[in-house]
Amino acid sequence: MAKQLILVRHAKSDWGDFTLKDFDRPLNPRGHKNAPEMVERLIAKGIKPEAVVSSPALRAITTAKYFAAGWQTDAAQLTTEQAIYEATTNTLLRVVNQLDNQFDRIALFGHNPGLTDLLNYLSDGQISDMPTCSVAIIDFQFDDWTLVSRGTGDLVLFDYPKSGLD
């Protein structure tokens, strides 16, 4: 079975409280609205991952939990990975290469610019920016996450809240 990576940038976050560390910023009202809408778009297309991996930053894990709830993901299938927070392309690639091969479709929740850079590194996406709560799906024609590398994926879906694709 081929592998499929679902990249999701966290939903819109709240910049209102400047006493909060970046890591602790919550979602704003639009973020709380967009996350359930975006997972519904994926469900309508029959897209549901077998596992979810998220940055532990509050805005990312909150987004991941909205998606996991929509997908009715078992709590054990939602894990956090510290390395995703503020990650470079190389760091994110290492995370992907270490994903569990028992899962063929995995959703990874993180941040920009890392996710946009990873998307373009892995595929021919040429996406200038993954907006908040955007989703990119990349297919790989092999069955081992360790084989994921530059240019090995095909971008098969790119959607975001204001795209009008729903």
matplotlib code that plots the C-alpha trace (Angstrom):
import matplotlib.pyplot as plt

x = [0.0, 1.3, 1.7, -0.3, 0.7, -2.0, -0.3, -2.5, -1.4, -2.9, -6.1, -6.0, -4.5, -5.2, -2.6, -4.6, -2.7, 0.9, 1.9, 1.5, 4.5, 4.1, 3.8, 0.8, -1.3, -4.9, -7.1, -9.2, -12.9, -12.2, -9.9, -12.5, -14.9, -12.5, -11.1, -14.5, -15.4, -12.1, -12.4, -15.9, -14.6, -12.1, -14.8, -17.0, -14.2, -13.7, -10.4, -9.6, -6.1, -5.1, -3.0, -2.5, 0.7, 0.8, 3.0, 2.3, 1.9, -1.6, -2.9, -1.7, -2.9, -6.3, -6.7, -5.6, -8.2, -11.0, -9.9, -9.5, -13.0, -14.5, -12.6, -13.7, -10.1, -9.2, -7.3, -4.4, -4.0, -3.3, 0.3, 2.4, 5.9, 7.9, 10.2, 7.4, 7.2, 9.4, 10.7, 12.8, 12.2, 15.0, 13.5, 10.0, 11.5, 13.1, 9.7, 8.0, 10.8, 10.2, 6.5, 5.1, 4.9, 1.8, 0.0, -0.5, -2.3, -1.1, -2.1, 0.6, -0.4, 2.2, 3.3, 4.6, 7.0, 8.0, 4.9, 4.8, 8.5, 8.0, 5.1, 7.2, 10.2, 8.3, 6.2, 5.9, 3.4, 4.9, 2.5, 3.7, 2.0, -0.2, -2.9, -4.1, -6.1, -5.1, -4.7, -2.3, -2.4, 0.7, 0.7, 3.9, 4.2, 6.0, 5.1, 7.9, 8.0, 11.8, 11.8, 10.0, 12.5, 12.8, 10.4, 9.1, 5.5, 2.5, 0.3, -3.2, -5.2, -4.7, -7.6, -8.0, -11.0, -11.4, -10.7, -14.3, -13.6, -16.2]
y = [0.0, 3.5, 6.1, 9.3, 12.3, 14.9, 18.2, 20.6, 24.0, 25.0, 27.1, 30.9, 31.8, 34.6, 37.3, 39.3, 38.3, 39.5, 38.0, 34.5, 32.7, 31.9, 28.2, 28.9, 31.0, 29.6, 29.6, 32.7, 32.5, 32.1, 29.2, 27.5, 27.9, 26.8, 23.6, 21.8, 23.1, 21.8, 18.3, 18.1, 18.8, 15.9, 13.6, 14.4, 13.2, 10.1, 11.2, 9.9, 9.2, 6.1, 8.2, 11.9, 13.6, 17.1, 19.8, 20.2, 24.0, 24.9, 26.2, 23.1, 20.5, 22.2, 22.1, 18.5, 17.7, 19.3, 17.1, 14.0, 14.5, 14.9, 11.8, 10.0, 9.1, 7.0, 9.1, 6.6, 7.5, 11.2, 11.8, 14.9, 15.4, 18.3, 18.4, 19.7, 23.0, 25.7, 22.9, 23.3, 21.2, 18.8, 18.3, 17.7, 15.2, 13.3, 13.2, 11.9, 9.3, 8.0, 7.6, 4.1, 1.9, 0.2, 3.4, 4.2, 7.5, 9.9, 13.5, 15.9, 19.2, 22.0, 25.5, 27.7, 28.3, 24.7, 23.0, 25.1, 24.4, 20.6, 20.5, 22.0, 19.9, 16.7, 17.4, 19.7, 21.8, 25.2, 26.6, 30.0, 29.8, 27.3, 29.6, 28.9, 25.6, 24.7, 21.0, 19.5, 15.8, 14.2, 10.7, 8.5, 5.5, 3.3, 1.6, 2.8, 6.2, 6.1, 6.5, 9.9, 12.5, 15.4, 15.2, 11.7, 12.8, 14.0, 16.8, 15.5, 18.0, 21.5, 23.2, 26.1, 27.8, 30.6, 28.5, 28.0, 24.3, 23.1]
z = [0.0, -0.9, 1.8, 2.1, 4.2, 5.2, 6.2, 8.2, 9.3, 12.6, 12.5, 13.0, 16.4, 18.8, 19.2, 21.8, 24.9, 24.5, 27.9, 26.4, 24.9, 21.2, 22.2, 24.3, 21.9, 21.6, 18.5, 17.9, 17.1, 13.3, 14.1, 16.2, 13.3, 10.5, 12.0, 12.2, 8.7, 7.1, 8.7, 7.3, 3.8, 4.2, 5.6, 2.6, 0.3, 2.4, 3.7, 7.2, 8.5, 10.6, 12.9, 13.8, 14.8, 16.0, 17.3, 21.0, 20.7, 21.9, 18.5, 16.7, 19.2, 19.5, 15.7, 15.7, 18.3, 16.2, 13.2, 15.4, 16.8, 13.3, 12.1, 15.3, 15.9, 19.0, 21.5, 21.3, 17.6, 18.4, 19.4, 19.8, 18.5, 20.0, 17.0, 14.8, 16.7, 14.9, 12.7, 9.5, 6.4, 7.5, 11.0, 9.5, 7.0, 9.9, 11.7, 8.5, 8.0, 11.5, 11.2, 11.9, 8.8, 10.1, 9.1, 5.4, 5.9, 8.6, 9.3, 10.6, 12.2, 12.4, 11.6, 8.8, 7.3, 7.9, 6.5, 3.3, 2.8, 3.4, 1.0, -1.8, -0.9, -1.1, -4.1, -7.1, -5.2, -5.8, -3.1, -1.9, 1.5, 3.4, 5.0, 8.5, 8.6, 5.1, 4.2, 1.7, 0.8, -0.7, -2.1, -2.2, -4.5, -1.9, 1.4, 3.7, 5.4, 5.4, 1.6, 1.7, 0.4, -2.0, -4.9, -4.1, -3.6, -5.6, -4.3, -4.8, -2.8, -1.5, 0.3, 2.8, 4.4, 1.9, -1.2, -2.1, -2.9, -0.4]

ax = plt.figure().add_subplot(projection="3d")
ax.plot(x, y, z, "-o")
ax.set_aspect("equal")
plt.show()
